[in-house]
Amino acid sequence: MLKSLTEIVHDGMMSDEARHEFHKVTYRGMQHDACSLHVKQTLNYYIRYEVRKAVLDALVAELLGDETAYRDGFYLSTEQIREMHSAGMIIGSHSVSHRVMSKLSTTEQERELKQSFEALEKATGGLTCRTFCYPYGGFHTFTAQTEELLNQVDCKFSFNVEPRDITATDIRNRPQALPRFDCNSLPHGACRDIAAQDDR
C-alpha cells in the first residue's frame, strides 16, 4: 500500500500545516511499523481533503479491485441498524465522511453533524438519544467550537480517545469530550497487530 500511495500522492496534495501539527500527536499509543504509520498519517491527517477521495478510490481500485464485495460484507445495513436500535442499543454518529473535525471549517463541521444525525434518524426510525464519537479521537481531532456545535444539534454526549474511565465530573463539566479506551489498545486489538506481523 505504501508503494502505491507513494506513486499516487505528491507534495501538492499534502498540507504542510497538517503534517507539522499532527506528526507528533497521532497514533502515539499504538505500535505500528514505519510503513503502516506513514500510510495512516498520510491518508487520515496530512492529505488535503479535496483530493483524498480520488486517492482512496485509486488505491482501492489498484489493491482490491471491485469494492462492492468488501463493502457489502463489512458495513451494517439499514435493516441491521434498525434491528439493533429496536433491541435497545444506542446508535451514535461518527460523522458523514470520517474527517478530522479540527481540520474543517464551521460550515463543514455543521454539515458533518447534521447530515449524520439526519441519516441515523431515518435509519433507526427515530433516535432515542443523540451521541457522537470523534473520527480518530484525541483532543487534537476537535475544538471547543466542535463541542458547541454538538450541543446545538442536541447531542447528549460525545466520546474522545482518552484511555480512562468516565467520572461524574466528566459528565457534568464536559459531556462532549468523554474519555474512552481505544479498542486497538486492548488485548483483542493488539492481537490484530500481532496477526498482521505474523502474516509478513
Phi, psi and omega per residue, in radians:
M1 nan -0.712 3.128
L2 -1.067 -0.727 3.122
K3 -1.060 -0.815 3.138
S4 -1.130 -0.743 3.134
L5 -1.071 -0.745 -3.134
T6 -1.106 -0.583 3.123
E7 -1.298 -0.467 -3.084
I8 -1.590 -0.753 -3.001
V9 -1.579 2.340 3.030
H10 -2.138 2.960 -3.023
D11 -1.001 -0.561 -3.139
G12 -1.114 -0.298 3.133
M13 -1.557 -0.134 -3.035
M14 -1.794 2.663 3.051
S15 -1.773 1.974 -3.139
D16 -1.070 -0.642 3.121
E17 -1.083 -0.758 3.142
A18 -1.145 -0.702 -3.135
R19 -1.076 -0.739 -3.141
H20 -1.193 -0.776 -3.029
E21 -1.212 -0.712 -2.992
F22 -1.733 -0.149 -3.044
H23 -0.994 -0.792 -3.010
K24 -1.579 -0.208 -3.034
V25 -1.887 -0.111 -3.074
T26 -1.732 2.409 3.059
Y27 1.042 0.543 -3.121
R28 -1.186 -0.587 -3.071
G29 -1.561 0.071 -3.091
M30 -1.947 2.657 3.112
Q31 -1.762 1.824 3.125
H32 -2.151 2.560 2.972
D33 -1.273 2.895 -3.034
A34 -1.049 -0.662 -3.122
C35 -1.160 -0.838 -3.136
S36 -1.080 -0.749 3.137
L37 -1.073 -0.760 -3.132
H38 -1.101 -0.767 3.137
V39 -1.100 -0.830 -3.099
K40 -1.134 -0.777 3.136
Q41 -1.137 -0.693 -3.138
T42 -1.105 -0.925 -3.062
L43 -1.273 -0.575 -3.051
N44 -1.621 -0.438 -3.041
Y45 -2.242 -0.775 -2.938
Y46 -1.444 -0.632 -3.001
I47 -1.206 2.521 3.079
R48 -1.234 2.379 -3.032
Y49 -1.160 -0.394 3.122
E50 -1.113 -0.451 -3.086
V51 -1.951 -0.103 -3.023
R52 -1.059 -0.796 -3.103
K53 -1.058 -0.765 -3.139
A54 -1.104 -0.674 3.117
V55 -1.151 -0.808 3.129
L56 -1.105 -0.716 3.107
D57 -1.064 -0.724 -3.137
A58 -1.160 -0.716 3.118
L59 -1.130 -0.770 3.138
V60 -1.091 -0.796 -3.128
A61 -1.064 -0.712 -3.103
E62 -1.293 -0.718 -3.004
L63 -1.652 -0.467 -3.078
L64 -2.060 -0.407 -3.064
G65 1.419 -2.185 -3.109
D66 -1.292 1.993 -3.061
E67 -1.316 -0.320 -3.058
T68 -1.090 -0.593 3.131
A69 -1.097 -0.619 3.134
Y70 -1.426 -0.754 -3.086
R71 -1.062 -0.837 -3.046
D72 -1.144 -0.465 3.132
G73 -1.677 -0.044 -2.998
F74 -1.882 -0.655 -3.047
Y75 -1.780 2.673 3.079
L76 -1.176 2.526 3.022
S77 -1.525 2.883 3.081
T78 -1.027 -0.690 3.140
E79 -1.100 -0.703 3.127
Q80 -1.177 -0.689 3.106
I81 -1.079 -0.785 -3.121
R82 -1.149 -0.671 3.117
E83 -1.106 -0.772 3.129
M84 -1.119 -0.746 3.139
H85 -1.105 -0.750 3.135
S86 -1.127 -0.478 3.134
A87 -1.437 -0.008 3.065
G88 1.800 0.081 3.125
M89 -1.382 2.522 3.047
I90 -1.455 2.178 3.110
I91 -1.806 2.001 -3.064
G92 -1.864 2.772 3.113
S93 -1.427 2.611 3.074
H94 -2.326 0.367 -3.103
S95 1.489 3.120 -3.140
V96 -1.562 -0.846 -2.992
S97 -2.044 0.181 3.050
H98 0.966 0.858 3.058
R99 -1.806 2.767 3.107
V100 -1.206 2.028 -3.039
M101 -1.057 -0.636 -3.103
S102 -1.187 -0.233 3.094
K103 -1.587 -0.101 -3.026
L104 -1.752 2.701 3.037
S105 -1.256 2.942 3.096
T106 -1.005 -0.789 -3.129
T107 -1.085 -0.733 3.135
E108 -1.150 -0.710 3.107
Q109 -1.112 -0.767 3.106
E110 -1.010 -0.755 -3.139
R111 -1.115 -0.779 3.133
E112 -1.012 -0.753 -3.090
L113 -1.299 -0.893 -3.075
K114 -1.094 -0.803 -3.107
Q115 -1.179 -0.627 3.139
S116 -1.179 -0.738 3.128
F117 -1.207 -0.622 3.073
E118 -1.079 -0.753 3.133
A119 -1.119 -0.706 -3.138
L120 -1.246 -0.623 3.065
E121 -1.048 -0.756 -3.140
K122 -1.186 -0.769 -3.087
A123 -1.153 -0.640 -3.079
T124 -1.566 -0.322 -3.015
G125 1.493 0.179 3.121
G126 2.221 1.912 -3.136
L127 -1.181 2.465 3.062
T128 -1.478 -0.399 -3.111
C129 -2.756 2.257 3.118
R130 -1.550 2.149 3.089
T131 -2.339 2.849 -3.066
F132 -2.515 2.568 3.030
C133 -2.246 2.130 -3.065
Y134 -1.112 2.278 3.025
P135 -0.961 2.248 -3.139
Y136 1.280 -0.618 3.086
G137 1.285 3.049 -3.071
G138 1.693 2.597 -3.093
F139 -1.099 -0.367 3.124
H140 -1.315 -0.164 -3.034
T141 -1.688 -0.032 3.121
F142 -2.639 2.968 -3.093
T143 -2.266 3.057 3.055
A144 -1.060 -0.591 3.101
Q145 -1.107 -0.708 3.088
T146 -1.035 -0.771 -3.141
E147 -1.089 -0.688 3.123
E148 -1.167 -0.691 3.106
L149 -1.105 -0.640 3.081
L150 -1.133 -0.691 3.056
N151 -1.064 -0.708 -3.088
Q152 -1.162 -0.495 3.115
V153 -1.660 0.309 3.050
D154 1.101 0.635 3.042
C155 -1.416 2.226 -3.055
K156 -1.336 -0.696 3.085
F157 -2.789 2.755 -3.113
S158 -2.352 2.674 -3.103
F159 -1.928 2.316 3.061
N160 -1.906 2.795 3.029
V161 -1.594 1.748 3.053
E162 -2.490 1.839 -2.927
P163 -1.247 1.440 3.048
R164 -2.820 2.922 3.113
D165 -1.272 2.663 3.081
I166 -1.373 2.415 3.093
T167 -1.948 2.896 3.077
A168 -1.084 -0.584 3.117
T169 -1.128 -0.704 3.085
D170 -1.022 -0.838 -3.095
I171 -1.117 -0.693 -3.110
R172 -1.288 -0.758 -2.979
N173 -1.676 -0.496 -3.067
R174 -2.625 1.196 -3.074
P175 -1.176 -0.295 3.140
Q176 -1.618 0.244 3.082
A177 -2.572 0.800 -3.120
L178 -1.204 2.472 3.133
P179 -1.247 2.699 2.997
R180 -2.681 2.778 3.106
F181 -1.538 2.384 3.055
D182 -1.332 2.182 -3.091
C183 -1.074 -0.429 3.107
N184 -1.175 -0.346 -3.137
S185 -1.547 -0.176 -3.135
L186 -1.546 2.864 -3.062
P187 -0.924 -0.744 -3.121
H188 -1.192 -0.513 3.079
G189 -1.245 -0.713 3.119
A190 -1.111 -0.553 3.135
C191 -1.062 -0.628 3.139
R192 -1.135 -0.715 3.115
D193 -1.108 -0.721 -3.129
I194 -1.138 -0.739 3.132
A195 -1.104 -0.706 3.138
A196 -1.129 -0.693 3.129
Q197 -1.183 -0.652 3.119
D198 -1.131 -0.632 3.139
D199 -1.127 -0.491 3.125
R200 -1.309 nan nan
